[in-house]
Amino acid sequence: MPDTFLLYGSYGYTGNLIAEQSLREGLRPILAGRDAARLRAQAQRLNLDFRVIPLSDASALDDALRAARLVVHAAGPFVHTWQPMVEACLRTGAHYMDISGEIEEFEAIARLDAQAKAAGVMLLPGAGFDVIPSDCLAAHVQQRLPSATHLKLFIRGVGSGVSRGTARSAIENMQRAGRIRRAGNVVTVPSAWRVEQRDFGRGPVRLVSIGWGDVSTAYHSTGIPNVEVYMAFPPMAIYFLKLMRVIGPLMYNRPVKRLLQSFLRFRPEGPGEAQRASGFSLMLAEASDGATVAASQQRVPEGYQLTMLTAAAIAKRIIAGDWKPGFQTPSRVYGADYILDFPGVTRADL
């Protein structure tokens, strides 16, 4: 396989970061998406080839993937975009990775494990901030306590921001209630189902339960059957999440979603370079078997900065032949310590 891959959704905020980092890694991605004007401008700026491919054009997808043999899928909301791309990968024998954090997608792709193995390809969703650092941390505490039956993950962002694409995905999924894993099954709970406090070293912080991708992936990585994920939010945001218990059903209304998404054009495309460089996230994982708790804490770079680094690095590894067939999670294919390969990452056992 040559030093290239198909980067779909390349002109989006995160896709562009991945394209630029890939060039720094010595790779030559083929830029792809459905917007010809934006692709042409990006390709001229980066001196790269591009292809205009709507996801509805199965033949064009197949032709592009037969040539590239790997796609890094960066076009969300993934609830709408993952399936045609994964199906094309299975048809053509191309590897698939994306930067999603959506539980429903992860679970659906996990069910394609046998098909992926038969096709000789790897399906690796969640190859960005969602969920590489938390997945590796979950695997680490499970190795410290192999008897663990319960896992809690706590995440606090400091000085970060949200891109338009992330906000668009959040709006698309905002009608969904919370998710946890119980006895091996993903189950629905009310929005902001539980609020807990943890101290990351700067005093107690309130965190609220959310349907983060690890509700799916941590189970596949560790085998721990009970998983909860919590995120730090300001008090007003927690109030709004609780309010979603009442107004959530209204969000099924497509005109409401379109109205909310129309406001996104007034937002910056994403965090600026200085914000990405100075921001960071703190993570805490607690594995318990009912008698013993193994806890570890981790600091990682700002989310988009980390996604840029991990997506390009994993693409390079896959191109070099470092992959496993079937559905994979980051820690299953590259190990619990993989996150430590990246600058700015520290981990401590508590």
One Martini backbone bead per residue (centre of mass of N, CA, C, O) as a GRO file, in nm:
protein
  350
    1MET     BB    1   0.094   0.037   0.025
    2PRO     BB    2   0.083   0.346  -0.008
    3ASP     BB    3   0.123   0.686   0.122
    4THR     BB    4  -0.210   0.652   0.136
    5PHE     BB    5  -0.545   0.800   0.169
    6LEU     BB    6  -0.877   0.842   0.250
    7LEU     BB    7  -1.018   1.171   0.321
    8TYR     BB    8  -1.322   1.209   0.464
    9GLY     BB    9  -1.396   1.533   0.528
   10SER     BB   10  -1.138   1.731   0.487
   11TYR     BB   11  -1.280   2.038   0.506
   12GLY     BB   12  -1.316   2.020   0.779
   13TYR     BB   13  -1.190   2.099   1.067
   14THR     BB   14  -1.063   1.817   1.139
   15GLY     BB   15  -0.982   1.722   0.857
   16ASN     BB   16  -0.769   1.946   0.813
   17LEU     BB   17  -0.586   1.870   1.046
   18ILE     BB   18  -0.524   1.585   0.938
   19ALA     BB   19  -0.400   1.667   0.671
   20GLU     BB   20  -0.163   1.831   0.786
   21GLN     BB   21  -0.044   1.605   0.967
   22SER     BB   22   0.006   1.398   0.742
   23LEU     BB   23   0.223   1.559   0.601
   24ARG     BB   24   0.416   1.559   0.847
   25GLU     BB   25   0.416   1.226   0.828
   26GLY     BB   26   0.446   1.161   0.500
   27LEU     BB   27   0.166   1.189   0.379
   28ARG     BB   28  -0.094   1.140   0.096
   29PRO     BB   29  -0.385   1.240   0.091
   30ILE     BB   30  -0.710   1.190  -0.027
   31LEU     BB   31  -0.939   1.408  -0.093
   32ALA     BB   32  -1.284   1.406   0.042
   33GLY     BB   33  -1.624   1.464  -0.086
   34ARG     BB   34  -1.908   1.679  -0.193
   35ASP     BB   35  -1.740   1.957  -0.212
   36ALA     BB   36  -1.581   2.086  -0.475
   37ALA     BB   37  -1.483   2.370  -0.392
   38ARG     BB   38  -1.345   2.293  -0.122
   39LEU     BB   39  -1.157   2.079  -0.234
   40ARG     BB   40  -1.003   2.249  -0.439
   41ALA     BB   41  -0.888   2.455  -0.239
   42GLN     BB   42  -0.741   2.252  -0.057
   43ALA     BB   43  -0.567   2.111  -0.271
   44GLN     BB   44  -0.410   2.366  -0.357
   45ARG     BB   45  -0.291   2.436  -0.076
   46LEU     BB   46  -0.167   2.118  -0.032
   47ASN     BB   47  -0.100   1.953  -0.283
   48LEU     BB   48  -0.359   1.759  -0.355
   49ASP     BB   49  -0.566   1.520  -0.409
   50PHE     BB   50  -0.911   1.473  -0.539
   51ARG     BB   51  -1.261   1.374  -0.449
   52VAL     BB   52  -1.589   1.359  -0.566
   53ILE     BB   53  -1.810   1.202  -0.309
   54PRO     BB   54  -2.093   1.074  -0.259
   55LEU     BB   55  -2.236   0.848  -0.042
   56SER     BB   56  -2.452   0.753  -0.269
   57ASP     BB   57  -2.189   0.662  -0.443
   58ALA     BB   58  -2.084   0.350  -0.460
   59SER     BB   59  -1.893   0.338  -0.706
   60ALA     BB   60  -1.703   0.572  -0.620
   61LEU     BB   61  -1.618   0.453  -0.354
   62ASP     BB   62  -1.495   0.192  -0.462
   63ASP     BB   63  -1.278   0.318  -0.640
   64ALA     BB   64  -1.130   0.475  -0.413
   65LEU     BB   65  -1.074   0.224  -0.220
   66ARG     BB   66  -0.909   0.050  -0.416
   67ALA     BB   67  -0.675   0.265  -0.423
   68ALA     BB   68  -0.628   0.320  -0.100
   69ARG     BB   69  -0.728   0.096   0.142
   70LEU     BB   70  -0.804   0.366   0.313
   71VAL     BB   71  -1.017   0.524   0.562
   72VAL     BB   72  -1.070   0.854   0.689
   73HIS     BB   73  -1.350   0.938   0.878
   74ALA     BB   74  -1.477   1.301   0.905
   75ALA     BB   75  -1.803   1.278   0.846
   76GLY     BB   76  -2.054   1.428   0.990
   77PRO     BB   77  -2.292   1.269   1.120
   78PHE     BB   78  -2.238   0.931   1.183
   79VAL     BB   79  -2.531   0.827   1.189
   80HIS     BB   80  -2.535   0.896   0.857
   81THR     BB   81  -2.221   0.798   0.739
   82TRP     BB   82  -2.100   0.510   0.809
   83GLN     BB   83  -2.242   0.285   0.641
   84PRO     BB   84  -2.152   0.336   0.341
   85MET     BB   85  -1.848   0.318   0.410
   86VAL     BB   86  -1.831   0.035   0.536
   87GLU     BB   87  -1.956  -0.120   0.302
   88ALA     BB   88  -1.733  -0.041   0.102
   89CYS     BB   89  -1.500  -0.174   0.258
   90LEU     BB   90  -1.613  -0.465   0.243
   91ARG     BB   91  -1.619  -0.479  -0.072
   92THR     BB   92  -1.290  -0.375  -0.115
   93GLY     BB   93  -1.076  -0.413   0.128
   94ALA     BB   94  -1.093  -0.171   0.329
   95HIS     BB   95  -1.000   0.032   0.569
   96TYR     BB   96  -1.148   0.155   0.885
   97MET     BB   97  -1.171   0.497   1.011
   98ASP     BB   98  -1.268   0.713   1.288
   99ILE     BB   99  -1.398   1.016   1.494
  100SER     BB  100  -1.604   0.903   1.666
  101GLY     BB  101  -1.868   0.892   1.963
  102GLU     BB  102  -2.099   0.678   1.881
  103ILE     BB  103  -2.263   0.419   2.012
  104GLU     BB  104  -2.440   0.307   1.782
  105GLU     BB  105  -2.208   0.270   1.586
  106PHE     BB  106  -2.024   0.084   1.747
  107GLU     BB  107  -2.231  -0.148   1.777
  108ALA     BB  108  -2.276  -0.197   1.475
  109ILE     BB  109  -1.978  -0.258   1.401
  110ALA     BB  110  -1.937  -0.496   1.596
  111ARG     BB  111  -2.146  -0.679   1.426
  112LEU     BB  112  -1.911  -0.683   1.176
  113ASP     BB  113  -1.667  -0.862   1.250
  114ALA     BB  114  -1.693  -1.115   1.065
  115GLN     BB  115  -1.693  -0.961   0.796
  116ALA     BB  116  -1.416  -0.826   0.832
  117LYS     BB  117  -1.251  -1.086   0.853
  118ALA     BB  118  -1.336  -1.201   0.577
  119ALA     BB  119  -1.217  -0.930   0.428
  120GLY     BB  120  -0.946  -0.829   0.572
  121VAL     BB  121  -1.037  -0.598   0.785
  122MET     BB  122  -1.041  -0.289   0.959
  123LEU     BB  123  -1.254  -0.164   1.228
  124LEU     BB  124  -1.197   0.186   1.356
  125PRO     BB  125  -1.357   0.343   1.571
  126GLY     BB  126  -1.250   0.603   1.765
  127ALA     BB  127  -0.956   0.772   1.657
  128GLY     BB  128  -0.978   0.989   1.889
  129PHE     BB  129  -1.072   1.143   2.157
  130ASP     BB  130  -1.289   0.964   2.044
  131VAL     BB  131  -1.149   0.704   2.257
  132ILE     BB  132  -0.848   0.668   2.320
  133PRO     BB  133  -0.776   0.772   2.611
  134SER     BB  134  -1.012   0.623   2.765
  135ASP     BB  135  -0.956   0.339   2.659
  136CYS     BB  136  -0.668   0.312   2.771
  137LEU     BB  137  -0.744   0.366   3.068
  138ALA     BB  138  -0.938   0.132   3.101
  139ALA     BB  139  -0.731  -0.092   3.035
  140HIS     BB  140  -0.535  -0.024   3.264
  141VAL     BB  141  -0.727  -0.077   3.513
  142GLN     BB  142  -0.792  -0.369   3.434
  143GLN     BB  143  -0.498  -0.470   3.466
  144ARG     BB  144  -0.491  -0.396   3.774
  145LEU     BB  145  -0.813  -0.526   3.777
  146PRO     BB  146  -0.929  -0.817   3.652
  147SER     BB  147  -1.199  -0.838   3.855
  148ALA     BB  148  -1.363  -0.630   3.732
  149THR     BB  149  -1.724  -0.502   3.714
  150HIS     BB  150  -1.658  -0.185   3.735
  151LEU     BB  151  -1.683   0.133   3.547
  152LYS     BB  152  -1.539   0.466   3.577
  153LEU     BB  153  -1.558   0.776   3.392
  154PHE     BB  154  -1.372   1.092   3.400
  155ILE     BB  155  -1.427   1.422   3.243
  156ARG     BB  156  -1.206   1.718   3.190
  157GLY     BB  157  -1.217   2.024   3.042
  158VAL     BB  158  -0.949   2.268   2.950
  159GLY     BB  159  -0.970   2.523   2.728
  160SER     BB  160  -1.180   2.451   2.525
  161GLY     BB  161  -1.381   2.349   2.237
  162VAL     BB  162  -1.625   2.375   1.960
  163SER     BB  163  -1.720   2.261   1.676
  164ARG     BB  164  -1.948   2.255   1.432
  165GLY     BB  165  -1.954   1.947   1.394
  166THR     BB  166  -2.002   1.873   1.689
  167ALA     BB  167  -2.261   2.040   1.721
  168ARG     BB  168  -2.420   1.894   1.501
  169SER     BB  169  -2.413   1.615   1.634
  170ALA     BB  170  -2.550   1.700   1.898
  171ILE     BB  171  -2.818   1.784   1.769
  172GLU     BB  172  -2.880   1.509   1.630
  173ASN     BB  173  -2.860   1.362   1.944
  174MET     BB  174  -3.036   1.523   2.170
  175GLN     BB  175  -3.288   1.319   2.206
  176ARG     BB  176  -3.115   1.142   2.356
  177ALA     BB  177  -3.056   0.963   2.605
  178GLY     BB  178  -2.897   0.804   2.822
  179ARG     BB  179  -2.592   0.596   2.877
  180ILE     BB  180  -2.532   0.264   2.985
  181ARG     BB  181  -2.377  -0.023   3.136
  182ARG     BB  182  -2.551  -0.343   3.196
  183ALA     BB  183  -2.466  -0.653   3.197
  184GLY     BB  184  -2.351  -0.584   2.885
  185ASN     BB  185  -2.572  -0.360   2.838
  186VAL     BB  186  -2.722  -0.113   2.667
  187VAL     BB  187  -2.877   0.152   2.848
  188THR     BB  188  -3.141   0.357   2.938
  189VAL     BB  189  -3.131   0.688   3.066
  190PRO     BB  190  -3.160   0.967   3.194
  191SER     BB  191  -3.082   1.268   3.168
  192ALA     BB  192  -2.867   1.321   3.402
  193TRP     BB  193  -2.884   1.068   3.601
  194ARG     BB  194  -2.594   1.150   3.733
  195VAL     BB  195  -2.415   1.307   4.008
  196GLU     BB  196  -2.066   1.373   4.062
  197GLN     BB  197  -1.761   1.382   4.258
  198ARG     BB  198  -1.428   1.508   4.174
  199ASP     BB  199  -1.064   1.512   4.215
  200PHE     BB  200  -0.799   1.647   3.996
  201GLY     BB  201  -0.630   1.871   4.200
  202ARG     BB  202  -0.855   2.143   4.216
  203GLY     BB  203  -1.093   2.022   4.332
  204PRO     BB  204  -1.411   1.979   4.331
  205VAL     BB  205  -1.618   1.818   4.076
  206ARG     BB  206  -1.887   1.827   3.867
  207LEU     BB  207  -2.047   1.533   3.728
  208VAL     BB  208  -2.213   1.396   3.440
  209SER     BB  209  -2.392   1.175   3.291
  210ILE     BB  210  -2.302   1.011   2.975
  211GLY     BB  211  -2.305   0.904   2.622
  212TRP     BB  212  -2.026   0.786   2.581
  213GLY     BB  213  -1.838   0.574   2.387
  214ASP     BB  214  -1.737   0.383   2.630
  215VAL     BB  215  -1.999   0.228   2.675
  216SER     BB  216  -1.897   0.052   2.443
  217THR     BB  217  -1.574   0.013   2.420
  218ALA     BB  218  -1.489  -0.074   2.710
  219TYR     BB  219  -1.618  -0.351   2.693
  220HIS     BB  220  -1.452  -0.458   2.446
  221SER     BB  221  -1.169  -0.408   2.591
  222THR     BB  222  -1.237  -0.544   2.903
  223GLY     BB  223  -1.529  -0.689   2.992
  224ILE     BB  224  -1.676  -0.485   3.148
  225PRO     BB  225  -2.029  -0.477   3.225
  226ASN     BB  226  -1.996  -0.191   3.389
  227VAL     BB  227  -2.067   0.142   3.253
  228GLU     BB  228  -1.954   0.481   3.327
  229VAL     BB  229  -1.993   0.830   3.219
  230TYR     BB  230  -1.829   1.149   3.293
  231MET     BB  231  -1.894   1.511   3.280
  232ALA     BB  232  -1.791   1.830   3.295
  233PHE     BB  233  -2.017   2.093   3.407
  234PRO     BB  234  -2.194   2.347   3.431
  235PRO     BB  235  -2.477   2.412   3.602
  236MET     BB  236  -2.650   2.500   3.353
  237ALA     BB  237  -2.595   2.245   3.184
  238ILE     BB  238  -2.716   2.045   3.385
  239TYR     BB  239  -2.997   2.164   3.376
  240PHE     BB  240  -3.044   2.114   3.074
  241LEU     BB  241  -3.013   1.806   3.081
  242LYS     BB  242  -3.258   1.767   3.268
  243LEU     BB  243  -3.462   1.906   3.074
  244MET     BB  244  -3.446   1.680   2.849
  245ARG     BB  245  -3.654   1.490   2.979
  246VAL     BB  246  -3.890   1.677   2.861
  247ILE     BB  247  -3.783   1.798   2.562
  248GLY     BB  248  -3.656   1.569   2.395
  249PRO     BB  249  -3.897   1.473   2.204
  250LEU     BB  250  -3.888   1.742   2.030
  251MET     BB  251  -3.607   1.665   1.879
  252TYR     BB  252  -3.742   1.488   1.650
  253ASN     BB  253  -3.778   1.751   1.508
  254ARG     BB  254  -3.648   1.861   1.219
  255PRO     BB  255  -3.697   2.172   1.223
  256VAL     BB  256  -3.555   2.217   1.494
  257LYS     BB  257  -3.274   2.122   1.407
  258ARG     BB  258  -3.239   2.323   1.173
  259LEU     BB  259  -3.253   2.573   1.343
  260LEU     BB  260  -3.012   2.519   1.527
  261GLN     BB  261  -2.803   2.476   1.292
  262SER     BB  262  -2.826   2.768   1.171
  263PHE     BB  263  -2.656   2.903   1.412
  264LEU     BB  264  -2.361   2.788   1.347
  265ARG     BB  265  -2.259   3.012   1.142
  266PHE     BB  266  -2.180   3.208   1.400
  267ARG     BB  267  -1.956   3.024   1.454
  268PRO     BB  268  -1.673   2.907   1.490
  269GLU     BB  269  -1.524   2.642   1.347
  270GLY     BB  270  -1.299   2.650   1.584
  271PRO     BB  271  -1.039   2.621   1.754
  272GLY     BB  272  -0.760   2.768   1.792
  273GLU     BB  273  -0.430   2.721   1.810
  274ALA     BB  274  -0.390   2.833   2.098
  275GLN     BB  275  -0.618   2.666   2.230
  276ARG     BB  276  -0.505   2.387   2.156
  277ALA     BB  277  -0.227   2.425   2.302
  278SER     BB  278  -0.352   2.499   2.603
  279GLY     BB  279  -0.532   2.277   2.617
  280PHE     BB  280  -0.706   2.019   2.821
  281SER     BB  281  -0.739   1.688   2.972
  282LEU     BB  282  -0.907   1.511   3.234
  283MET     BB  283  -0.869   1.173   3.367
  284LEU     BB  284  -1.077   0.919   3.534
  285ALA     BB  285  -1.031   0.582   3.658
  286GLU     BB  286  -1.265   0.324   3.792
  287ALA     BB  287  -1.206   0.005   3.925
  288SER     BB  288  -1.437  -0.259   4.035
  289ASP     BB  289  -1.521  -0.561   4.260
  290GLY     BB  290  -1.646  -0.449   4.558
  291ALA     BB  291  -1.352  -0.432   4.727
  292THR     BB  292  -1.180  -0.299   4.492
  293VAL     BB  293  -0.983  -0.008   4.382
  294ALA     BB  294  -0.878   0.116   4.061
  295ALA     BB  295  -0.688   0.419   4.006
  296SER     BB  296  -0.657   0.658   3.728
  297GLN     BB  297  -0.470   0.929   3.587
  298GLN     BB  298  -0.510   1.177   3.309
  299ARG     BB  299  -0.326   1.368   3.063
  300VAL     BB  300  -0.434   1.559   2.776
  301PRO     BB  301  -0.479   1.701   2.507
  302GLU     BB  302  -0.662   1.863   2.323
  303GLY     BB  303  -0.900   1.717   2.136
  304TYR     BB  304  -0.821   1.814   1.842
  305GLN     BB  305  -0.522   1.776   1.871
  306LEU     BB  306  -0.533   1.473   1.928
  307THR     BB  307  -0.686   1.380   1.678
  308MET     BB  308  -0.477   1.468   1.474
  309LEU     BB  309  -0.253   1.277   1.580
  310THR     BB  310  -0.396   0.995   1.585
  311ALA     BB  311  -0.502   0.969   1.297
  312ALA     BB  312  -0.226   0.989   1.153
  313ALA     BB  313  -0.077   0.764   1.310
  314ILE     BB  314  -0.269   0.528   1.237
  315ALA     BB  315  -0.252   0.546   0.936
  316LYS     BB  316   0.051   0.482   0.928
  317ARG     BB  317   0.026   0.197   1.055
  318ILE     BB  318  -0.161   0.068   0.851
  319ILE     BB  319   0.017   0.113   0.602
  320ALA     BB  320   0.254  -0.065   0.749
  321GLY     BB  321   0.069  -0.324   0.876
  322ASP     BB  322  -0.065  -0.222   1.161
  323TRP     BB  323  -0.312  -0.465   1.205
  324LYS     BB  324  -0.651  -0.588   1.269
  325PRO     BB  325  -0.898  -0.785   1.217
  326GLY     BB  326  -1.187  -0.631   1.248
  327PHE     BB  327  -1.319  -0.524   1.521
  328GLN     BB  328  -1.191  -0.231   1.694
  329THR     BB  329  -0.999  -0.099   1.947
  330PRO     BB  330  -0.740   0.080   2.038
  331SER     BB  331  -0.635  -0.113   2.276
  332ARG     BB  332  -0.658  -0.387   2.123
  333VAL     BB  333  -0.444  -0.308   1.889
  334TYR     BB  334  -0.221  -0.102   2.071
  335GLY     BB  335  -0.281  -0.065   2.365
  336ALA     BB  336  -0.285   0.094   2.676
  337ASP     BB  337  -0.004   0.270   2.604
  338TYR     BB  338  -0.048   0.435   2.341
  339ILE     BB  339  -0.105   0.727   2.449
  340LEU     BB  340   0.204   0.770   2.548
  341ASP     BB  341   0.320   0.852   2.255
  342PHE     BB  342   0.214   1.136   2.320
  343PRO     BB  343   0.237   1.454   2.361
  344GLY     BB  344   0.125   1.552   2.690
  345VAL     BB  345   0.116   1.268   2.829
  346THR     BB  346  -0.018   1.157   3.144
  347ARG     BB  347   0.022   0.900   3.411
  348ALA     BB  348  -0.151   0.792   3.721
  349ASP     BB  349  -0.151   0.611   4.008
  350LEU     BB  350  -0.380   0.602   4.305
   0.00000   0.00000   0.00000
